[in-house]
Amino acid sequence: MRRAIRYLIVLFLLFSLAVSIAGGVAYFILAPKLPEVESLRDVKLQVPLRVYSQDGKLISEFGEQRRAPLRYEDIPEQMIQAFLAAEDERFFTHPGVDYQGLIRAVWHIVRTGEMGPGGSTITMQVARNFFLSREKTYLRKANEILLALKIDRELSKEEVLELYLNKIFLGHRAYGVGAAAQVYYGRSVDELTLAEVATIAGLPQAPSAANPVSNPRAALHAGGMCCVAC
């Protein structure tokens, strides 16, 4: 038994050393090629062309994406807490990467030999949505991790959340929580009920298939789970 324990400890130490060396090599190779995070401070989000009547009423919108960008201070605290509960509950304490989530993702790969869900923080999603593709490769994941760490060092948590909540796709051509509130409920974000906020926060996992228009029952279930998490 003692030999088996010593053997496991040695294996664990060797594995940790190998991971550290691989991480260091990856950093020195990939870090110089990462995009500049500073560009996120002046990002221009695509908004639709809006046509208004003479008395200021919206007549129609034209464009592929529906978006109503909001400043962080204009996003209700309820909405922020709902997304944190659904997507990244340790957002304000981790350095852009949640190592517990990464360990779960690595364990999934060890068990199945395939990349699975889990491990992505809100900061990593910002890195992917603004700079990277959605292809599931180890190289993209490595770039995503390094870029998330860089974003967390150079931007405030509030800036990251503002980018995320204005960029994320939420179904029916709605990008960001401002557009989702208008598309699904015809109101601004500060007029939504807790149930409606929870429903929107539950959309990122399946925005096209489980939204209140395409599948009300699935949206209700996702919103209910988010509400419980809140």
C-alpha positions in Angstrom: 0.0 0.0 0.0 2.8 2.4 0.9 4.6 1.6 -2.4 1.3 2.3 -4.3 0.9 5.6 -2.5 4.5 6.6 -3.2 4.0 5.6 -6.8 0.9 7.7 -7.2 2.6 10.7 -5.5 5.5 10.4 -7.9 3.2 10.2 -10.9 1.3 13.3 -9.7 4.5 15.3 -9.3 5.7 14.2 -12.7 2.4 15.1 -14.2 2.4 18.5 -12.5 6.0 19.2 -13.7 5.1 18.2 -17.3 2.0 20.5 -17.2 4.1 23.4 -15.8 6.8 22.9 -18.5 4.2 22.7 -21.2 2.5 25.8 -19.9 5.7 27.7 -19.8 6.6 26.7 -23.4 3.1 27.5 -24.6 3.3 31.0 -23.0 6.7 31.9 -24.6 5.5 30.7 -28.0 2.0 32.1 -28.0 2.1 35.2 -25.8 4.0 37.4 -28.3 1.3 36.7 -30.9 -1.7 37.6 -28.8 -3.8 40.7 -29.9 -3.7 43.9 -28.0 -6.3 44.1 -25.3 -6.3 47.9 -25.4 -8.4 47.7 -28.5 -11.4 46.5 -26.4 -11.6 49.9 -24.7 -12.7 51.5 -28.0 -14.6 48.6 -29.6 -17.4 49.6 -32.0 -20.3 47.2 -31.8 -22.5 46.8 -34.9 -26.0 48.3 -34.4 -28.9 48.1 -36.8 -30.2 51.1 -38.9 -33.3 52.4 -37.0 -36.1 54.4 -38.6 -38.2 56.6 -36.4 -41.4 58.5 -37.0 -41.5 62.3 -36.7 -42.7 62.1 -33.1 -39.8 59.8 -32.1 -41.5 56.3 -32.2 -39.5 53.4 -33.7 -40.9 52.2 -37.0 -38.5 49.6 -38.1 -34.9 48.2 -37.8 -32.7 47.0 -40.6 -29.6 44.9 -40.2 -28.3 41.4 -39.5 -27.8 42.0 -35.8 -30.1 43.5 -33.2 -28.1 45.3 -30.6 -28.8 48.0 -28.0 -25.4 48.6 -26.3 -25.5 49.5 -22.6 -23.0 51.0 -20.2 -22.2 48.8 -17.2 -23.9 51.2 -14.8 -27.1 51.0 -16.9 -27.4 47.2 -16.5 -29.5 46.2 -13.5 -27.7 44.4 -10.7 -30.3 41.6 -11.0 -29.2 40.9 -14.6 -25.5 40.9 -13.7 -26.1 38.5 -10.8 -28.3 36.2 -12.9 -25.5 35.9 -15.6 -22.8 35.3 -12.9 -25.0 32.6 -11.4 -25.5 30.9 -14.7 -22.1 31.3 -16.4 -19.3 32.2 -13.9 -20.1 32.4 -10.2 -16.4 33.0 -9.3 -16.0 35.8 -11.8 -15.0 38.5 -9.3 -12.4 36.3 -7.6 -10.6 34.4 -10.3 -7.8 36.0 -12.5 -9.8 35.5 -15.8 -9.4 31.7 -15.7 -11.2 29.4 -13.2 -8.7 26.7 -12.5 -11.4 24.5 -10.9 -13.4 24.6 -14.1 -10.2 23.8 -16.1 -9.4 20.8 -13.9 -12.9 19.5 -14.6 -12.5 20.0 -18.3 -9.1 18.3 -18.3 -10.5 15.4 -16.3 -13.3 15.0 -19.0 -10.6 14.8 -21.7 -8.7 12.2 -19.7 -11.8 10.1 -19.2 -13.3 10.4 -22.7 -10.4 11.4 -24.9 -12.6 14.3 -26.3 -12.9 18.0 -25.6 -16.2 18.6 -23.7 -18.1 21.5 -22.2 -17.0 23.4 -19.1 -14.0 25.4 -18.1 -14.8 28.7 -19.9 -15.2 31.8 -17.8 -16.9 35.0 -18.9 -13.5 36.5 -19.5 -12.5 33.6 -21.7 -15.8 34.0 -23.6 -14.9 37.7 -24.2 -11.5 36.6 -25.5 -13.2 34.1 -27.9 -16.0 36.4 -29.0 -13.8 39.4 -29.8 -10.5 37.8 -31.0 -10.8 34.1 -31.7 -12.8 31.5 -33.6 -15.2 28.9 -32.1 -13.3 25.9 -33.4 -12.6 23.3 -30.8 -8.9 22.8 -30.9 -6.2 22.7 -28.2 -4.3 25.6 -29.8 -7.4 27.9 -29.7 -8.1 26.9 -26.1 -4.5 27.7 -25.1 -4.8 31.1 -26.8 -8.1 31.7 -25.1 -6.6 31.0 -21.7 -3.6 33.3 -22.2 -5.7 36.0 -23.6 -8.2 35.8 -20.7 -5.4 36.2 -18.2 -4.1 39.2 -20.2 -7.6 40.8 -20.4 -8.1 40.4 -16.6 -4.8 42.1 -16.0 -5.5 45.1 -18.2 -9.3 45.6 -17.9 -11.5 46.0 -14.8 -14.1 43.3 -14.0 -16.8 45.8 -14.8 -15.3 46.6 -18.3 -15.2 42.8 -19.0 -18.8 42.3 -18.0 -20.0 45.3 -20.1 -18.3 43.8 -23.1 -19.7 40.4 -22.5 -23.3 41.5 -21.8 -23.3 43.7 -25.0 -21.7 41.1 -27.3 -23.2 37.7 -26.4 -25.6 36.1 -28.8 -29.0 35.4 -27.3 -31.1 34.1 -30.2 -33.3 35.7 -32.9 -30.5 38.0 -34.1 -30.4 39.6 -30.6 -26.8 40.4 -29.4 -26.5 41.6 -25.8 -29.0 41.8 -23.0 -30.4 45.2 -24.2 -31.5 43.7 -27.5 -32.8 40.5 -25.9 -35.0 42.5 -23.6 -36.6 44.3 -26.6 -36.8 41.2 -28.8 -38.4 38.9 -26.3 -40.4 41.2 -24.0 -40.6 44.6 -25.8 -39.2 46.4 -22.8 -35.8 47.8 -21.6 -33.7 45.8 -19.2 -34.7 47.9 -16.2 -38.3 47.1 -16.8 -37.9 43.2 -16.7 -39.2 41.0 -14.0 -36.9 38.6 -12.2 -38.4 35.7 -14.1 -37.7 37.5 -17.4 -34.1 38.3 -16.3 -33.5 34.7 -15.4 -34.9 33.5 -18.8 -32.5 35.8 -20.7 -29.6 34.7 -18.4 -30.4 31.1 -19.3 -30.1 31.6 -23.0 -26.3 31.4 -23.7 -26.3 27.6 -23.5 -28.7 27.2 -26.4 -29.8 30.7 -27.7 -31.3 29.5 -31.0 -33.1 26.4 -29.8 -34.2 27.4 -26.2 -35.4 30.9 -26.4 -38.9 32.2 -25.5 -39.9 32.4 -29.2 -38.5 29.1 -30.6 -39.1 26.9 -27.6 -41.0 28.6 -24.7 -40.9 25.4 -22.6 -37.1 25.0 -22.9 -36.6 28.7 -22.2 -38.8 28.4 -19.1 -36.8 25.4 -17.8 -33.5 27.2 -18.4 -34.8 30.4 -16.8 -36.1 28.3 -13.8 -32.7 26.7 -13.3 -31.0 30.1 -13.4 -33.5 31.5 -11.0 -32.7 28.7 -8.5 -29.0 29.4 -9.0 -29.6 33.1 -8.2 
